[in-house]
Amino acid sequence: MSETQPAPSGQIVDYTTYPEGFEQLARDIEAPTDDLEMRKRMLIGLLNSLKD
Amino acid sequence: MKDTSKMTVDELRRYRLGLCHDAVAFRKPDRTPHMSFYITWPILDAGYKLSEGLHNWDIMEDAIVQHQKKYNFDLIQCLGTRNPCKISEALGEQRYDINDASGIISVRDSAPFSHEDLKAIADDPIKAQWEIMMPHKFPMFRPGITVEPFNNALREQREYFSYIGRINKRMVNEFGLPPASDGSLGFASPGIEVLFGFMRGIKGFSYDMRKDPGLLKAAAEALDRYTLDPCFAMIEKSPYGPNPDTCFDFMVLSLAHTIMSNKQFEYFLWDKLKKLMDLLVSKGKVVRVYFHGAMDRFYEYLQDYPKGSLIVMVEANNLLDVRRHLPNAAVCGGLTGLMMGSATPEECVSHTKKLIDEVGSNGGLVLSLNAMGCFPADTKAENLKAVSQFIQTYEG
């Protein structure tokens, strides 16, 4: 397995890093908004669900 | 006693709200309200396997609807929303062990952080969760992971939220069942509870409290910014007074106190909970307090809240003892899983009658199971049926 993946945006990213990978993932996820801050909040919400 | 059989759905909803509001205010109610405190038991009672109910929201919805149709509760604490397995499963984690043969679900203990990680949590909780918790909990969270598993998890989360909206609406509009709490005020999860329940585990948390209490508190306060502080803001913004369309306003829940001395409780937890409860009471809200386990060590913290502002969910104490020490607080509970699962219907009804006569004849009581009903042995259906029918006809 390669260590990095081409994201839909075309960039090569490693989503497991923070903040770079986290921010890139926020850009790449399917979301009903283009607002990056809102997309990051969606990921933080997911993180909250995943910690339980 | 009012005849509810001729009521419209909305009249029934208002009637049930009145029962709960009267109970909290210690006004003699038309009758004692009955709350469902069942979690996964309704899935089994409806004839489904746990794995089916926990992986299909349509099945869960049917189980909850059957639960209400069969037992005609006045409020339901959990509408099948407590174990959203599929969100974490989308990222490859099996958080729950589900045994369909025995009807038992258990949560795997998880302590993704070490004592040394507390500093990272205190510095930046989101970074710590991303870089430490995620690879620990999800083996697929490695360099090379694609966007797809995250999209799947987000899709499952949207499905989950959609189910919450759907089932709440259906309960109100179809069954006249009011919401237990006011969702617009948020749900408080103090950072110290997050550390105890999801990040460090019992053993690690106990070690942290003794090894470096200051660092543990700093980590908790960093988490509070995400898990607790938003509630303060929402409560501040809310209008004065209780929400007339919900049974109660806000639930304060604690589990971490069970392994704390009172001194530790005051240092780690009570300072935050007191601020929260004081704010809620100053805004005229009704606070439901659920301290898991025996709560007699904690009576002293709740004694000064005004009558009418507090209802305590009692898990492991005698209701009369709670009433004696907390005459200002309504109580919720009274039915043990041991009794509901093993006694006869007549014994359950006799116990219920005694409870209403001794504790609830002038308000101040919401009848419910004392702890979350999850397993087959927690209740026999015929016992719940008998208690439900009795409580709807007994004025006390």
Interface residues (C-beta under 8 A of the other chain):
Chain A: M1 S2 E3 T4 Q5 A7 P8 D14 Y15 T16 T17 Y18 P19 F22 L25 D28 I29 E30 A31 M42 L43 I44 G45 L46 L47 N48 S49 L50 K51 D52
Chain B: P84 I87 S88 L91 E93 R95 I126 K127 Q129 W130 E131 M133 M134 P135 K137 F138 F141 R142 P143 G144 I145 T146 V147 F150 N151 A153 L154 R155 Q157 Y160 V194 F198 M199 Y226 T227
